[in-house]
Amino acid sequence: MKCISVYTNNFELFSDIYEQVLEAPPQENEDILVEGITVSGSGDVPDQYIERMRQKPEVVVMKEKERNIMILQHGNVFEICLPAEEEAV
């Protein structure tokens, strides 16, 4: 899964910029500012990472079922985990 980190602990701010981040996500290892919030392309994470994070009591796990997007919130960061896109041939 592709992971995008959004550096805020404010759920309201995160919700406000969520769609903007999905429309124009940063590239891997790229940092961008969206309405003053740092957003970073964190690259790919294995499925086991999400399972390990789910086990931690300090991690909030949210799922957007329609687009199969997982959102992990812990500390001062939200991690948006997107399903890997199929490569066009």
TAJO-V464529 format. One record per pair of residues at least 12 apart in sequence whose C-alpha atoms are under 8 Angstrom apart, sorted by the first residue. I is the first residue (numbers start at 1). J is the second residue. If there is no record, write none. Layout:
# TAJO-V464529
((I,J) (I,J))
This chain:
# TAJO-V464529
((1,44) (1,45) (1,46) (1,47) (1,81) (1,82) (1,83) (1,84) (2,42) (2,43) (2,44) (2,45) (2,81) (2,82) (2,83) (2,84) (3,41) (3,42) (3,43) (3,44) (3,45) (3,79) (3,80) (3,81) (3,82) (4,25) (4,26) (4,39) (4,40) (4,41) (4,42) (4,43) (4,79) (4,80) (4,81) (5,39) (5,40) (5,41) (5,42) (5,77) (5,78) (5,79) (5,80) (6,37) (6,38) (6,39) (6,40) (6,77) (6,78) (6,79) (6,80) (7,37) (7,38) (7,39) (7,76) (7,77) (7,78) (8,37) (8,38) (8,76) (8,77) (8,78) (9,73) (9,74) (9,75) (9,76) (9,77) (9,78) (14,78) (17,34) (17,35) (20,34) (21,34) (21,39) (25,41) (26,39) (26,40) (26,41) (27,40) (27,41) (27,43) (28,40) (28,41) (28,42) (28,43) (29,41) (29,42) (29,43) (53,72) (58,74) (58,75) (59,72) (59,73) (59,74) (60,72) (60,73) (60,74) (61,73) (68,82) (68,83) (69,81) (69,82) (69,83) (70,82))
